Amino acid sequence: MSSSIVRRKKRNGISLKKVNISKEIATINQLKSQGLISEEEFEKAKQKILKKEMVSH
């Protein structure tokens, strides 16, 4: 991510951590869309990502 994007995101109040979480969820969603993981596996992985976020706060 370029430094100008990072500065813009920080200015807009979007933390980099939230951007990373969005990327992680998008990645597992892509795996689900490609048929590489099931809906159930996607939901479990998504919940794990979100719990990790809640613990870090």
N, CA and C of each residue as an Amber inpcrd file, in Angstrom:
protein
   171
   0.8530000  -1.1660000   0.0000000   0.0000000   0.0000000   0.0000000
   0.9000000   1.2310000   0.0000000   0.6500000   2.1470000  -0.8720000
   1.5090000   3.3230000  -0.9470000   1.2800000   4.2250000   0.2560000
   2.2820000   5.0250000   0.5550000   2.1950000   5.8910000   1.7320000
   1.0790000   6.9200000   1.6000000   0.7850000   7.3550000   0.3720000
  -0.3030000   8.3320000   0.2090000  -1.6520000   7.6950000   0.5290000
  -1.8100000   6.4170000   0.1780000  -3.0580000   5.7220000   0.5090000
  -3.1600000   5.5440000   2.0140000  -2.0550000   5.1810000   2.6460000
  -2.0440000   5.0010000   4.0940000  -2.4300000   6.2940000   4.7800000
  -1.8120000   7.4060000   4.3540000  -2.1420000   8.6940000   4.9710000
  -3.6170000   9.0410000   4.7580000  -4.1220000   8.8020000   3.5440000
  -5.5200000   9.1080000   3.2510000  -6.4360000   8.2740000   4.1330000
  -6.1490000   6.9920000   4.2840000  -6.9900000   6.1330000   5.0990000
  -6.9710000   6.5620000   6.5610000  -5.7880000   6.9220000   7.0560000
  -5.7090000   7.3900000   8.4430000  -6.4890000   8.6930000   8.6130000
  -6.3890000   9.5780000   7.6180000  -7.1090000  10.8410000   7.6680000
  -8.6180000  10.6150000   7.6630000  -9.0660000   9.6290000   6.9330000
 -10.4960000   9.3390000   6.8460000 -10.9910000   8.5300000   8.0360000
 -10.1210000   8.2140000   8.9800000 -10.5260000   7.4920000  10.1760000
 -10.5960000   5.9870000   9.9940000 -10.0540000   5.4560000   8.9200000
 -10.0550000   4.0140000   8.6880000  -8.7030000   3.4820000   9.1340000
  -8.7220000   2.5930000  10.1020000  -7.4400000   2.0590000  10.5660000
  -6.9190000   1.0120000   9.5930000  -5.6220000   0.8590000   9.5720000
  -5.0140000  -0.1510000   8.7080000  -5.4310000  -1.5430000   9.1410000
  -5.6720000  -1.7310000  10.4290000  -6.1000000  -3.0320000  10.9350000
  -7.4240000  -3.4290000  10.2960000  -8.3560000  -2.4910000  10.1780000
  -9.6490000  -2.7820000   9.5560000  -9.4850000  -3.1000000   8.0700000
  -8.5630000  -2.4310000   7.4220000  -8.2830000  -2.7130000   6.0150000
  -7.7570000  -4.1370000   5.8850000  -6.8540000  -4.5350000   6.7890000
  -6.3020000  -5.8810000   6.7470000  -7.3800000  -6.9290000   6.9970000
  -8.2840000  -6.6700000   7.9160000  -9.3790000  -7.6020000   8.1940000
 -10.2580000  -7.7350000   6.9540000 -10.5430000  -6.6230000   6.3140000
 -11.3360000  -6.6640000   5.0890000 -10.6460000  -7.4940000   4.0190000
  -9.3360000  -7.3480000   3.9100000  -8.5760000  -8.1230000   2.9190000
  -8.6090000  -9.6060000   3.2510000  -8.4730000  -9.9380000   4.5390000
  -8.5080000 -11.3460000   4.9460000  -9.8650000 -11.9760000   4.6040000
 -10.9360000 -11.2550000   4.8980000 -12.2710000 -11.7760000   4.6040000
 -12.4780000 -11.8730000   3.1040000 -11.9980000 -10.8970000   2.3570000
 -12.1110000 -10.9560000   0.8980000 -11.3540000 -12.1590000   0.3360000
 -10.2180000 -12.4700000   0.9300000  -9.4230000 -13.6140000   0.4780000
 -10.1660000 -14.9220000   0.7010000 -10.7390000 -15.0940000   1.8920000
 -11.4590000 -16.3490000   2.1280000 -12.7480000 -16.3960000   1.3170000
 -13.3470000 -15.2440000   1.0520000 -14.5340000 -15.2080000   0.2040000
 -14.1870000 -15.6590000  -1.2140000 -13.0210000 -15.2550000  -1.6790000
 -12.5730000 -15.6740000  -3.0070000 -12.3800000 -17.1950000  -3.0450000
 -11.8120000 -17.7450000  -1.9880000 -11.6440000 -19.1980000  -1.9140000
 -13.0020000 -19.9020000  -1.9810000 -13.9780000 -19.3360000  -1.2800000
 -15.3260000 -19.9030000  -1.2960000 -15.9330000 -19.7990000  -2.6880000
 -15.7630000 -18.6620000  -3.3290000 -16.3000000 -18.4520000  -4.6740000
 -15.6920000 -19.4130000  -5.6920000 -14.4380000 -19.7680000  -5.4750000
 -13.7470000 -20.6880000  -6.3720000 -14.0590000 -22.1500000  -6.0430000
 -14.8410000 -22.3650000  -5.0040000 -15.2030000 -23.7180000  -4.6200000
 -14.1180000 -24.4560000  -3.8550000 -13.1240000 -23.7160000  -3.3700000
 -12.0140000 -24.3420000  -2.6550000 -12.3290000 -24.5830000  -1.1800000
 -13.2600000 -23.7990000  -0.6310000 -13.7500000 -24.0380000   0.7220000
 -15.2650000 -23.9510000   0.6990000 -15.8910000 -24.6080000   1.6600000
 -17.3580000 -24.6170000   1.7410000 -17.8600000 -23.3600000   2.4530000
 -19.1590000 -23.1580000   2.4030000 -19.7890000 -22.0380000   3.1180000
 -19.4910000 -22.1480000   4.6130000 -19.5670000 -23.3550000   5.1250000
 -19.3020000 -23.5820000   6.5540000 -17.8510000 -23.2260000   6.9060000
 -16.9110000 -23.6360000   6.0650000 -15.5000000 -23.3100000   6.2980000
 -15.2750000 -21.8040000   6.2120000 -15.9620000 -21.1590000   5.2720000
 -15.8670000 -19.7070000   5.1350000 -16.3530000 -19.0200000   6.4090000
 -17.5110000 -19.4280000   6.8990000 -18.0780000 -18.8080000   8.1100000
 -17.1680000 -19.0130000   9.3140000 -16.6070000 -20.2030000   9.4520000
 -15.6920000 -20.4680000  10.5720000 -14.4560000 -19.5870000  10.4780000
 -13.8940000 -19.4900000   9.2880000 -12.6960000 -18.6630000   9.0920000
 -13.0130000 -17.1890000   9.3490000 -14.1650000 -16.7370000   8.8850000
 -14.5650000 -15.3400000   9.0780000 -14.7360000 -15.0400000  10.5690000
 -15.3790000 -15.9440000  11.2890000 -15.5610000 -15.7360000  12.7220000
 -14.2200000 -15.7080000  13.4520000 -13.2950000 -16.5410000  13.0250000
 -11.9590000 -16.5530000  13.6240000 -11.2670000 -15.2120000  13.4100000
 -11.3750000 -14.6560000  12.2080000 -10.7800000 -13.3490000  11.8970000
 -11.4190000 -12.2690000  12.7590000 -12.7400000 -12.2920000  12.8550000
 -13.4380000 -11.2580000  13.6270000 -13.1450000 -11.3810000  15.1290000
 -13.0400000 -12.6160000  15.6290000 -12.7020000 -12.7970000  17.0520000
 -11.3050000 -12.2820000  17.3310000 -10.3800000 -12.5290000  16.4010000
  -9.0110000 -12.0450000  16.5570000  -9.0260000 -10.5130000  16.6760000
  -9.8690000  -9.8610000  15.9040000  -9.9920000  -8.4020000  15.9460000
 -10.5300000  -7.9530000  17.2940000 -11.5440000  -8.6420000  17.7970000
 -12.1700000  -8.2530000  19.0750000 -11.1840000  -8.4180000  20.2320000
 -10.3770000  -9.4520000  20.2020000  -9.4030000  -9.7050000  21.2580000
  -8.3260000  -8.6360000  21.2640000  -7.9550000  -8.1420000  20.1070000
  -6.8800000  -7.1580000  20.0240000  -7.3190000  -5.7540000  20.4600000
  -8.5940000  -5.5360000  20.6590000  -9.0650000  -4.2110000  21.1180000
  -8.9970000  -4.0910000  22.5890000
